[in-house]
């Protein structure tokens, strides 16, 4: 994976960060597109069809991640058998899934960045104060708006896309980004996240995957082989 995607991602982060930092009301205006006067409000937050879509998204992400976990489990049970998928591919998928939507989005940012969700701010009938994306001093105590957790998981599907041969890689990454953006719109429609929450979820997911891919595949000082991974797993199993 060359640096083109990195520069595009950093450019998007810079533009959105500056624009929505200087004019934070843009987040409110975009959220208002999905809001209707009471009693409906952000009615998609309780709409049965929308809730089924959320469940479907969870299943899609789980199915994409499943081969990596199955490969690891089989290798631990039968260490002498070759892995079902290449060792570095397994590491890339599992580690980035743990880091991007897991640690970065849900454990660090959403638990400590006090930005309220759209559905909770006064502009949309809530009792909390709106904050720009860069301001962590909001009223939200936990499970807050920045960054978007479920879109972060959807953007994570870029990880297996990174592993495809070059002729297919760009299209697969574009499909993963589209999937993440679509999930982001679903969450915006429910009043769960602002636009900037979704954008930075994608930015952090991409950067996490890009860095891990570099450590495993591109950079000589840290690059390892699939056989190295298999030997480590077999050694752990024997201990």
C-alpha positions as a Markdown table, in Angstrom:
| # | Residue | x | y | z |
|---|---|---|---|---|
| 1 | Unk | 0.0 | 0.0 | 0.0 |
| 2 | Unk | 1.7 | 3.2 | -1.2 |
| 3 | Unk | 1.5 | 6.6 | 0.3 |
| 4 | Unk | -1.3 | 7.9 | -1.9 |
| 5 | Unk | -4.0 | 6.8 | 0.4 |
| 6 | Unk | -2.1 | 8.2 | 3.4 |
| 7 | Unk | -1.9 | 11.7 | 1.8 |
| 8 | Unk | -5.6 | 11.6 | 0.8 |
| 9 | Unk | -6.6 | 10.6 | 4.3 |
| 10 | Unk | -4.5 | 13.3 | 5.9 |
| 11 | Unk | -5.8 | 15.8 | 3.5 |
| 12 | Unk | -9.4 | 14.9 | 4.4 |
| 13 | Unk | -8.6 | 15.1 | 8.1 |
| 14 | Unk | -7.1 | 18.5 | 7.7 |
| 15 | Unk | -9.9 | 19.9 | 5.6 |
| 16 | Unk | -12.7 | 18.5 | 7.8 |
| 17 | Unk | -10.8 | 19.3 | 11.0 |
| 18 | Unk | -10.3 | 23.0 | 10.0 |
| 19 | Unk | -13.7 | 23.6 | 8.4 |
| 20 | Unk | -15.7 | 21.9 | 11.2 |
| 21 | Unk | -13.5 | 23.4 | 13.8 |
| 22 | Unk | -13.9 | 27.0 | 12.6 |
| 23 | Unk | -17.6 | 26.5 | 11.8 |
| 24 | Unk | -18.8 | 23.8 | 14.1 |
| 25 | Unk | -22.4 | 24.7 | 13.4 |
| 26 | Unk | -22.0 | 22.8 | 10.2 |
| 27 | Unk | -22.3 | 19.6 | 12.2 |
| 28 | Unk | -25.6 | 20.8 | 13.6 |
| 29 | Unk | -26.9 | 21.6 | 10.2 |
| 30 | Unk | -26.1 | 18.2 | 8.8 |
| 31 | Unk | -27.6 | 16.5 | 11.8 |
| 32 | Unk | -30.7 | 18.6 | 11.4 |
| 33 | Unk | -31.3 | 17.0 | 8.0 |
| 34 | Unk | -32.3 | 13.8 | 9.9 |
| 35 | Unk | -34.3 | 15.5 | 12.6 |
| 36 | Unk | -38.1 | 16.0 | 12.6 |
| 37 | Unk | -40.2 | 18.1 | 15.0 |
| 38 | Unk | -41.4 | 16.3 | 18.2 |
| 39 | Unk | -42.6 | 13.8 | 18.9 |
| 40 | Unk | -40.7 | 12.1 | 16.1 |
| 41 | Unk | -37.2 | 13.7 | 16.5 |
| 42 | Unk | -34.5 | 11.3 | 15.4 |
| 43 | Unk | -37.1 | 8.6 | 14.8 |
| 44 | Unk | -34.7 | 6.2 | 13.1 |
| 45 | Unk | -33.1 | 5.5 | 16.5 |
| 46 | Unk | -36.2 | 3.3 | 17.3 |
| 47 | Unk | -37.4 | 2.4 | 13.8 |
| 48 | Unk | -37.5 | -1.5 | 13.5 |
| 49 | Unk | -36.1 | -1.5 | 10.0 |
| 50 | Unk | -33.2 | 0.7 | 11.0 |
| 51 | Unk | -32.5 | -1.5 | 14.0 |
| 52 | Unk | -32.4 | -4.6 | 11.7 |
| 53 | Unk | -29.9 | -2.7 | 9.5 |
| 54 | Unk | -27.7 | -2.1 | 12.6 |
| 55 | Unk | -27.8 | -5.8 | 13.3 |
| 56 | Unk | -26.9 | -6.7 | 9.7 |
| 57 | Unk | -23.9 | -4.4 | 9.9 |
| 58 | Unk | -22.6 | -6.1 | 13.0 |
| 59 | Unk | -23.0 | -9.5 | 11.2 |
| 60 | Unk | -21.2 | -8.3 | 8.1 |
| 61 | Unk | -18.2 | -7.1 | 10.2 |
| 62 | Unk | -18.1 | -10.3 | 12.2 |
| 63 | Unk | -18.2 | -12.4 | 9.0 |
| 64 | Unk | -15.3 | -10.4 | 7.5 |
| 65 | Unk | -13.3 | -10.9 | 10.6 |
| 66 | Unk | -14.2 | -14.5 | 11.1 |
| 67 | Unk | -11.5 | -16.1 | 8.9 |
| 68 | Unk | -8.7 | -14.5 | 10.9 |
| 69 | Unk | -10.0 | -15.8 | 14.2 |
| 70 | Unk | -10.7 | -19.3 | 12.8 |
| 71 | Unk | -7.2 | -19.5 | 11.4 |
| 72 | Unk | -5.7 | -18.5 | 14.7 |
| 73 | Unk | -7.9 | -21.0 | 16.7 |
| 74 | Unk | -7.0 | -23.9 | 14.3 |
| 75 | Unk | -3.3 | -23.1 | 14.5 |
| 76 | Unk | -3.4 | -23.1 | 18.3 |
| 77 | Unk | -5.2 | -26.4 | 18.3 |
| 78 | Unk | -3.1 | -28.0 | 15.6 |
| 79 | Unk | 0.3 | -26.1 | 15.6 |
| 80 | Unk | 1.8 | -28.4 | 13.1 |
| 81 | Unk | -0.7 | -27.6 | 10.4 |
| 82 | Unk | -0.2 | -24.7 | 8.0 |
| 83 | Unk | -2.5 | -21.7 | 8.7 |
| 84 | Unk | -5.7 | -21.4 | 6.8 |
| 85 | Unk | -4.8 | -17.8 | 5.8 |
| 86 | Unk | -1.3 | -16.2 | 5.7 |
| 87 | Unk | 0.1 | -15.4 | 9.2 |
| 88 | Unk | 0.6 | -11.7 | 8.6 |
| 89 | Unk | -2.9 | -11.4 | 7.2 |
| 90 | Unk | -4.3 | -12.9 | 10.4 |
| 91 | Unk | -2.2 | -10.5 | 12.6 |
| 92 | Unk | -3.2 | -7.5 | 10.5 |
| 93 | Unk | -6.9 | -8.2 | 10.8 |
| 94 | Unk | -7.0 | -9.1 | 14.4 |
| 95 | Unk | -4.7 | -6.4 | 15.7 |
| 96 | Unk | -6.3 | -3.6 | 13.8 |
| 97 | Unk | -9.8 | -4.7 | 14.7 |
| 98 | Unk | -8.7 | -4.6 | 18.4 |
| 99 | Unk | -7.0 | -1.2 | 18.0 |
| 100 | Unk | -9.2 | 0.9 | 15.7 |
| 101 | Unk | -12.8 | 0.3 | 16.7 |
| 102 | Unk | -11.8 | -1.4 | 20.0 |
| 103 | Unk | -9.1 | 0.6 | 21.9 |
| 104 | Unk | -9.0 | 3.9 | 20.0 |
| 105 | Unk | -12.7 | 4.5 | 19.3 |
| 106 | Unk | -14.5 | 2.8 | 22.2 |
| 107 | Unk | -12.0 | 2.6 | 25.1 |
| 108 | Unk | -10.1 | 5.8 | 24.7 |
| 109 | Unk | -12.1 | 8.4 | 22.7 |
| 110 | Unk | -15.7 | 7.6 | 23.3 |
| 111 | Unk | -15.1 | 7.1 | 27.1 |
| 112 | Unk | -13.0 | 10.3 | 27.6 |
| 113 | Unk | -14.0 | 12.8 | 24.9 |
| 114 | Unk | -17.2 | 14.3 | 26.4 |
| 115 | Unk | -18.8 | 15.4 | 23.2 |
| 116 | Unk | -22.6 | 14.8 | 23.4 |
| 117 | Unk | -24.5 | 13.0 | 20.7 |
| 118 | Unk | -26.9 | 14.9 | 18.5 |
| 119 | Unk | -29.9 | 13.3 | 20.1 |
| 120 | Unk | -28.7 | 14.7 | 23.5 |
| 121 | Unk | -28.0 | 18.3 | 22.7 |
| 122 | Unk | -30.3 | 21.2 | 23.4 |
| 123 | Unk | -30.7 | 22.1 | 19.7 |
| 124 | Unk | -32.5 | 18.8 | 19.2 |
| 125 | Unk | -34.5 | 18.6 | 22.4 |
| 126 | Unk | -31.8 | 17.2 | 24.7 |
| 127 | Unk | -30.3 | 18.8 | 27.8 |
| 128 | Unk | -26.6 | 18.8 | 27.0 |
| 129 | Unk | -24.5 | 21.5 | 25.3 |
| 130 | Unk | -23.2 | 21.0 | 21.8 |
| 131 | Unk | -19.4 | 20.9 | 21.4 |
| 132 | Unk | -17.2 | 21.1 | 18.4 |
| 133 | Unk | -15.3 | 18.0 | 17.4 |
| 134 | Unk | -12.0 | 19.2 | 18.9 |
| 135 | Unk | -13.5 | 20.0 | 22.4 |
| 136 | Unk | -13.6 | 17.1 | 24.9 |
| 137 | Unk | -15.1 | 19.2 | 27.7 |
| 138 | Unk | -18.7 | 18.2 | 27.0 |
| 139 | Unk | -21.5 | 17.1 | 29.3 |
| 140 | Unk | -21.3 | 13.5 | 28.2 |
| 141 | Unk | -19.9 | 11.2 | 30.9 |
| 142 | Unk | -19.3 | 8.0 | 28.9 |
| 143 | Unk | -20.1 | 6.3 | 25.5 |
| 144 | Unk | -20.0 | 9.7 | 23.9 |
| 145 | Unk | -20.2 | 10.9 | 20.3 |
| 146 | Unk | -16.5 | 11.3 | 19.2 |
| 147 | Unk | -15.6 | 9.2 | 17.4 |
| 148 | Unk | -18.3 | 7.0 | 15.8 |
| 149 | Unk | -17.9 | 3.5 | 17.1 |
| 150 | Unk | -19.9 | 1.4 | 14.7 |
| 151 | Unk | -18.7 | 3.3 | 11.6 |
| 152 | Unk | -15.1 | 2.7 | 12.9 |
| 153 | Unk | -15.9 | -1.0 | 12.8 |
| 154 | Unk | -17.2 | -0.7 | 9.3 |
| 155 | Unk | -14.2 | 1.3 | 8.1 |
| 156 | Unk | -12.0 | -1.5 | 9.6 |
| 157 | Unk | -13.0 | -3.6 | 6.6 |
| 158 | Unk | -10.3 | -1.7 | 4.9 |
| 159 | Unk | -7.9 | -4.1 | 6.6 |
| 160 | Unk | -8.7 | -7.2 | 4.5 |
| 161 | Unk | -9.0 | -4.9 | 1.5 |
| 162 | Unk | -5.3 | -3.9 | 2.0 |
| 163 | Unk | -4.4 | -7.6 | 1.6 |
| 164 | Unk | -5.7 | -8.1 | -1.9 |
| 165 | Unk | -3.5 | -8.1 | -4.9 |
| 166 | Unk | -2.8 | -4.6 | -6.4 |
| 167 | Unk | -5.2 | -4.9 | -9.3 |
| 168 | Unk | -8.1 | -5.4 | -6.8 |
| 169 | Unk | -6.8 | -3.4 | -3.8 |
| 170 | Unk | -8.0 | 0.1 | -4.7 |
| 171 | Unk | -11.5 | -1.0 | -5.6 |
| 172 | Unk | -11.7 | -3.1 | -2.4 |
| 173 | Unk | -10.5 | -0.2 | -0.2 |
| 174 | Unk | -13.0 | 2.1 | -2.0 |
| 175 | Unk | -15.8 | -0.4 | -1.3 |
| 176 | Unk | -14.8 | -0.6 | 2.4 |
| 177 | Unk | -14.8 | 3.2 | 2.7 |
| 178 | Unk | -18.2 | 3.3 | 1.1 |
| 179 | Unk | -19.4 | 0.7 | 3.6 |
| 180 | Unk | -18.1 | 2.7 | 6.5 |
| 181 | Unk | -19.6 | 5.9 | 5.1 |
| 182 | Unk | -23.0 | 4.3 | 4.7 |
| 183 | Unk | -22.9 | 3.0 | 8.3 |
| 184 | Unk | -21.9 | 6.5 | 9.3 |
| 185 | Unk | -25.0 | 8.0 | 7.6 |
| 186 | Unk | -27.2 | 5.4 | 9.4 |
| 187 | Unk | -25.8 | 6.5 | 12.7 |
| 188 | Unk | -26.2 | 10.1 | 11.8 |
| 189 | Unk | -29.8 | 9.4 | 10.9 |
| 190 | Unk | -30.4 | 8.0 | 14.3 |
| 191 | Unk | -29.0 | 11.1 | 16.0 |
| 192 | Unk | -26.1 | 9.0 | 17.4 |
| 193 | Unk | -23.2 | 10.9 | 15.7 |
| 194 | Unk | -22.2 | 14.1 | 13.9 |
| 195 | Unk | -20.6 | 14.1 | 10.5 |
| 196 | Unk | -17.2 | 14.9 | 11.9 |
| 197 | Unk | -17.4 | 11.9 | 14.3 |
| 198 | Unk | -17.8 | 9.7 | 11.3 |
| 199 | Unk | -15.0 | 11.3 | 9.2 |
| 200 | Unk | -12.5 | 10.9 | 12.0 |
| 201 | Unk | -13.6 | 7.4 | 12.7 |
| 202 | Unk | -12.6 | 6.6 | 9.1 |
| 203 | Unk | -9.3 | 8.6 | 9.5 |
| 204 | Unk | -8.2 | 6.8 | 12.6 |
| 205 | Unk | -9.2 | 3.4 | 11.2 |
| 206 | Unk | -7.2 | 4.0 | 8.0 |
| 207 | Unk | -4.1 | 5.3 | 9.9 |
| 208 | Unk | -4.1 | 2.3 | 12.2 |
| 209 | Unk | -4.4 | -0.1 | 9.3 |
| 210 | Unk | -1.8 | 1.7 | 7.2 |
| 211 | Unk | 0.7 | 1.7 | 10.0 |
| 212 | Unk | 0.2 | -1.9 | 10.9 |
| 213 | Unk | 0.5 | -2.9 | 7.3 |
| 214 | Unk | 3.7 | -1.0 | 7.1 |
| 215 | Unk | 5.1 | -2.8 | 10.2 |
| 216 | Unk | 4.2 | -6.2 | 8.8 |
| 217 | Unk | 4.8 | -5.9 | 5.1 |
| 218 | Unk | 6.6 | -2.7 | 3.9 |
| 219 | Unk | 9.3 | -1.5 | 6.3 |
| 220 | Unk | 12.5 | -3.6 | 6.4 |
| 221 | Unk | 13.3 | -3.0 | 10.1 |
| 222 | Unk | 10.0 | -4.4 | 11.3 |
| 223 | Unk | 8.9 | -6.6 | 8.4 |
| 224 | Unk | 8.3 | -10.3 | 9.2 |
| 225 | Unk | 7.2 | -13.3 | 7.2 |
| 226 | Unk | 4.2 | -15.5 | 7.4 |
| 227 | Unk | 6.4 | -18.3 | 8.6 |
| 228 | Unk | 7.6 | -16.1 | 11.5 |
| 229 | Unk | 4.0 | -15.7 | 12.7 |
| 230 | Unk | 3.4 | -19.4 | 12.5 |
| 231 | Unk | 6.5 | -20.2 | 14.5 |
| 232 | Unk | 5.5 | -17.8 | 17.2 |
| 233 | Unk | 2.0 | -19.3 | 17.5 |
| 234 | Unk | 3.3 | -22.8 | 17.5 |
| 235 | Unk | 5.8 | -21.9 | 20.3 |
| 236 | Unk | 3.0 | -20.3 | 22.3 |
| 237 | Unk | 0.9 | -23.5 | 21.9 |
| 238 | Unk | 3.7 | -25.7 | 23.1 |
| 239 | Unk | 4.3 | -23.6 | 26.3 |
